[in-house]
């Protein structure tokens, strides 16, 4: 998906920019980039981070870079930041975006005799297209508003200019942006986990469609936020870092509440007897702790995750590589598995391939029973707003595969969205059988929304119930 960090300071800010950007490394594995403004102009570096970590890639650069303001990005697709010389002035730009109407926007640009540089792997850089949309305005603010309105999908951005740092959140707030401050400096970040260790405190979340300008003295609101918020619920369930908060709600706390809700459902049903609870690391850990505390059952780690050299398993394009990463990074602890009735909390079941292999590993290590509790409902639709998954078609999702196996000609999915319906139970049981689970019980949408703590109408739940605003 990608993450951004920006800072303006009375002194040199290269250290804050370096570490602030690095704390977004869990959001992408393709490119990292930073750009700083100083008296001499703008200083920029971009590196591939596919085979190395952000810190390692930029350690030598920050020794000779300097500036009082800067922006950084971790990107899962395009090289950033870009630097532009325009009629609006010079600026550096980073974005977190998904442009579903890229082709119409390119045709519009080509009709105006505008050209774009091609990326190394082909295609036009989406950030370059957003910059083109900004440059259609008579002012930077007008241009930013134009870009947010024109993009179908999502778009949040940072602009580094001679007059300050401009920040704009997606018009429906699908991705977060949060303002931070410390003495002599202001910052803005996708993830609030970037703030504590570089001594920033949270000021507030930016609102949907809000545009601000930060300087070392403070910030001013240039465009007020809209009323409609559609922040992606998956930030809390899976994508966000546990120490981060969005809309003032901490990720780890939400995951604990999700796990507790799963436990309450099991306790009410009275049909699950287990010896220990675990979380599929890492994002399932918080859910598992919440379940164990609610059910008063020991929490253990039958798998230990080896992160030193293995990247996040959802990132590689090829399914074969995703499966290899998932298999190699989880090391079983046989003493905690053999003869045990295990219940695993997982953030979600997307395709199910990796989880299926993990379950087989448990049985190979002598597990007596394996139960799984996903922290969200069955994923039924592919996200059209964020690039959080490599899944391109809904039929690749485990739940949709199950529906096709149960009823190949089924066109109406509504019965499968109701957790009380026989069709839903049949779908879940088909997923359970394929994975050789003793039991499988998904989180309900109502319990997930309650765990997050925002009204449902302020969350995007498209992936589960096709409910969203375009």
ABEGO torsion letter per residue (X at the ends): XEBBBBBBBABBAAAAAAAAAAAAAAABAABBBBBBBBAAEBBBBBBBAAABBAAAAAAAAAAABBEABBBBBBBAABBOBBBBBBAAEBBBBBBBBBBAAAAAAAAAAAAAGBBBBBBAAEEBBAAAAAAAAAAABABAAAAAAAAAAABBEBBBBBBBBAAEBBBBBBAAGABBBBBBBBBGBBBBBABAAAAAAAGBBBABBBBBGBBBBBBAAEBBBABBBBABBBBBAAAAAAABBAABBBGGBBAAAAAAAAAAAAAAAAAAAGABBBABBBBBOAAAAAAAAAAAAAAGBBBBBABBBBAAABBBAAABABAAAAAAAAAAABBBBAAAABGBBBBBBBABBBAGAAAAAAAAAAAAAGBABBBBBBABBBBABBBAABBABABABAAABAAAAAAAAABAABABAAAAABAABAAAAAAAAAAAAAAGBABBBBBBAAAAAAAAGBBAAABBAAAAAGBBBX
